Amino acid sequence: MTNKISWFETAALRLADPQNQRVWSIIVSLFGDLARRPGDRLSGGALTRIIMPMGIKPEAIRVALHRLRKDGWIDSNREGRTSVHFLTDYGRTQSDRVTPRIYTRAPEVPQEWHILIAEDGSGAQTLNEMLLTDTYIGLGRLVALGSGPVPGDCEDLAGFDVTARAIPDWMQTRLYPAELGAACASLHQDCAVLNASVRPPRLSPLQIATLRTLLVHRWRRVALRHPDLPTVFQPPGWMGPACRDEVFTLLDTLPLPRLADLNQAD
């Protein structure tokens, strides 16, 4: 038992995000991984037992749940003497939107690209709306990079099909800022250490849920912040592909627990 607890605690400390311990964001990652399907329910007790090993107190969990209910992400019901929590339709839609970016092991990198340039006014508004989607990457206040050919529904914008022949340092830095590179390298190192360590033969469903939540939350904050672009766009030393490999190697050793096993202690 001692070795099991020691490895679990070590893993939890390593996987904790050094930059973001926002409890509401951790809960979003938790539901997006463990309870994303329609009808999935997670008891308040199970939620607390999963999150408390991260060093987060029950009071903070209650405040975060209140915020998520207010924002329309989470809803709650009483089942007997137990509170249960679940994603709303809105929360599930938002979660499903980013799921491919988080869980795709080998993303396809488009080879065709285009640039859109706007002028202040209606064109800028159109471009800003495009940047709210996952399709476009901002290169400046009025310039965006998108995959594929120039779309036919952007009359307010100047569009050019482009081929990446020369990518200057400033563009690489804008696409992959230094803090993102540091976060990616740090996660890669932590996962590599855990993948190489001797782990106990069995972890409880709650322990697995805790470690999966920490891992997915931290990877989510890397994966959703960098675009899938050809190598020429990436700065020297970018660890994205290697980090992805280590993340999924570790995730494969933490099989998704059944909600019934997480809820049964209630």
NORWORA-V106032 format. One record per residue. N is the residue number from 1. RES is the residue in one letter. SS is DSSP state (H for helix, E for strand, L for the rest). PHI is phi in radians with two decimals (NA if undefined). BURIAL is # if it has 24 or more other C-alpha atoms within 12 Angstrom, else .. Layout:
N,RES,SS,PHI,BURIAL
N,RES,SS,PHI,BURIAL
This chain:
1,M,L,NA,.
2,T,H,-1.07,.
3,N,H,-1.10,.
4,K,H,-1.06,.
5,I,H,-1.11,.
6,S,H,-1.07,.
7,W,H,-1.16,#
8,F,H,-1.07,#
9,E,H,-1.12,#
10,T,H,-1.08,#
11,A,H,-1.11,#
12,A,H,-1.10,#
13,L,H,-1.16,.
14,R,H,-1.19,#
15,L,H,-1.49,#
16,A,L,-1.05,#
17,D,L,-1.26,#
18,P,L,-1.25,.
19,Q,L,-1.83,.
20,N,L,-2.59,.
21,Q,L,-1.93,#
22,R,L,-1.14,#
23,V,H,-1.15,#
24,W,H,-1.08,#
25,S,H,-1.23,#
26,I,H,-1.10,#
27,I,H,-1.14,#
28,V,H,-1.05,#
29,S,H,-1.10,#
30,L,H,-1.07,#
31,F,H,-1.16,#
32,G,H,-1.11,#
33,D,H,-1.70,#
34,L,H,-1.67,#
35,A,L,-2.54,#
36,R,L,-1.66,#
37,R,L,-1.37,.
38,P,L,-0.99,.
39,G,L,1.58,.
40,D,L,-1.20,#
41,R,L,-2.32,#
42,L,E,-2.23,#
43,S,E,-1.24,#
44,G,H,-1.07,#
45,G,H,-1.14,#
46,A,H,-1.12,#
47,L,H,-1.03,#
48,T,H,-1.13,#
49,R,H,-1.19,#
50,I,H,-1.29,#
51,I,H,-1.55,#
52,M,H,-1.02,#
53,P,L,-1.10,#
54,M,L,-1.42,#
55,G,L,1.48,.
56,I,L,-1.86,#
57,K,L,-1.49,.
58,P,H,-0.98,.
59,E,H,-1.07,.
60,A,H,-1.18,.
61,I,H,-1.14,#
62,R,H,-1.10,#
63,V,H,-1.10,.
64,A,H,-1.15,#
65,L,H,-1.10,#
66,H,H,-1.06,.
67,R,H,-1.12,.
68,L,H,-1.17,#
69,R,H,-1.15,#
70,K,H,-1.10,.
71,D,L,-1.45,.
72,G,L,1.50,.
73,W,L,-1.45,#
74,I,E,-2.14,#
75,D,E,-2.23,#
76,S,E,-2.42,#
77,N,E,-2.39,.
78,R,E,-1.78,.
79,E,E,-2.16,.
80,G,L,1.19,.
81,R,L,-1.67,.
82,T,E,-1.92,.
83,S,E,-1.54,.
84,V,E,-2.14,#
85,H,E,-2.19,#
86,F,E,-2.76,#
87,L,E,-1.21,#
88,T,L,-1.33,#
89,D,H,-1.02,.
90,Y,H,-1.10,.
91,G,H,-1.08,#
92,R,H,-1.17,#
93,T,H,-1.09,.
94,Q,H,-1.12,.
95,S,H,-1.16,#
96,D,H,-1.10,#
97,R,H,-1.11,.
98,V,H,-1.77,#
99,T,H,-0.97,#
100,P,H,-1.04,.
101,R,H,-1.15,#
102,I,H,-1.44,#
103,Y,H,-1.83,#
104,T,L,-1.28,.
105,R,L,-1.37,.
106,A,L,-2.37,.
107,P,L,-1.11,.
108,E,L,-1.39,.
109,V,L,-1.71,.
110,P,L,-1.06,.
111,Q,L,-1.80,.
112,E,L,-1.75,.
113,W,E,-2.46,#
114,H,E,-2.50,#
115,I,E,-2.07,#
116,L,E,-2.00,#
117,I,E,-2.18,#
118,A,L,-1.96,#
119,E,L,-1.82,.
120,D,L,-0.95,.
121,G,L,2.10,.
122,S,H,-1.12,.
123,G,H,-1.11,#
124,A,H,-1.13,#
125,Q,H,-1.13,.
126,T,H,-1.04,#
127,L,H,-1.14,#
128,N,H,-1.09,#
129,E,H,-1.13,.
130,M,H,-1.14,#
131,L,H,-1.22,.
132,L,L,-1.31,.
133,T,L,-1.54,.
134,D,L,-1.51,.
135,T,L,-1.49,#
136,Y,E,-2.06,#
137,I,E,-2.14,#
138,G,E,-1.30,#
139,L,E,-1.89,#
140,G,E,3.01,.
141,R,L,-1.11,.
142,L,L,-2.17,#
143,V,E,-2.32,#
144,A,E,-2.39,#
145,L,E,-1.90,#
146,G,E,-2.32,#
147,S,E,-1.50,#
148,G,L,1.42,.
149,P,L,-1.33,.
150,V,L,-1.08,#
151,P,L,-1.22,.
152,G,L,-1.62,.
153,D,L,-2.04,.
154,C,L,-2.34,.
155,E,L,-1.10,.
156,D,L,-1.39,.
157,L,L,-2.05,#
158,A,E,-1.55,#
159,G,E,-2.14,#
160,F,E,-2.40,#
161,D,E,-1.25,.
162,V,E,-2.29,.
163,T,L,-2.16,.
164,A,L,-1.33,.
165,R,L,-1.79,.
166,A,L,-2.50,.
167,I,L,-1.99,.
168,P,L,-1.24,.
169,D,H,-1.02,.
170,W,H,-1.11,.
171,M,H,-1.29,.
172,Q,H,-1.05,#
173,T,H,-1.17,.
174,R,H,-1.17,#
175,L,H,-1.34,#
176,Y,L,-2.30,#
177,P,L,-1.08,.
178,A,H,-1.03,.
179,E,H,-1.17,.
180,L,H,-1.21,#
181,G,H,-1.06,#
182,A,H,-1.17,.
183,A,H,-1.11,#
184,C,H,-1.16,#
185,A,H,-1.12,#
186,S,H,-1.15,#
187,L,H,-1.13,#
188,H,H,-1.02,#
189,Q,H,-1.13,#
190,D,H,-1.12,#
191,C,H,-1.17,#
192,A,H,-1.09,#
193,V,H,-1.11,.
194,L,H,-1.19,#
195,N,H,-1.15,#
196,A,H,-1.56,.
197,S,L,-1.47,.
198,V,L,-1.52,.
199,R,L,-1.79,#
200,P,L,-1.18,.
201,P,L,-1.18,.
202,R,L,-2.63,.
203,L,L,-1.99,#
204,S,L,-1.27,#
205,P,H,-0.96,#
206,L,H,-1.16,#
207,Q,H,-1.12,#
208,I,H,-1.08,#
209,A,H,-1.09,#
210,T,H,-1.08,#
211,L,H,-1.20,#
212,R,H,-1.09,#
213,T,H,-1.08,#
214,L,H,-1.07,#
215,L,H,-1.19,#
216,V,H,-1.13,#
217,H,H,-1.07,#
218,R,H,-1.24,#
219,W,H,-1.16,#
220,R,H,-0.99,#
221,R,H,-1.28,#
222,V,H,-1.58,#
223,A,H,-1.09,#
224,L,L,-1.45,#
225,R,L,-1.79,#
226,H,L,-2.13,#
227,P,L,-1.39,#
228,D,L,-1.52,#
229,L,L,-2.16,#
230,P,L,-1.00,#
231,T,H,-1.00,.
232,V,H,-1.07,.
233,F,H,-1.39,#
234,Q,L,-1.55,#
235,P,L,-1.26,#
236,P,L,-1.01,.
237,G,L,1.48,.
238,W,L,-1.12,#
239,M,L,-1.78,#
240,G,H,-0.88,#
241,P,H,-1.07,#
242,A,H,-1.15,.
243,C,H,-1.12,#
244,R,H,-1.00,#
245,D,H,-1.06,#
246,E,H,-1.18,#
247,V,H,-1.06,#
248,F,H,-1.30,#
249,T,H,-1.07,.
250,L,H,-1.23,#
251,L,H,-1.08,#
252,D,H,-1.13,.
253,T,L,-1.52,#
254,L,L,-2.12,#
255,P,L,-1.06,#
256,L,L,-1.02,#
257,P,L,-1.33,#
258,R,L,-1.31,.
259,L,H,-1.06,#
260,A,H,-1.05,.
261,D,H,-1.22,.
262,L,H,-1.29,#
263,N,H,-1.50,#
264,Q,L,-1.16,.
265,A,L,-1.16,.
266,D,L,-1.39,.
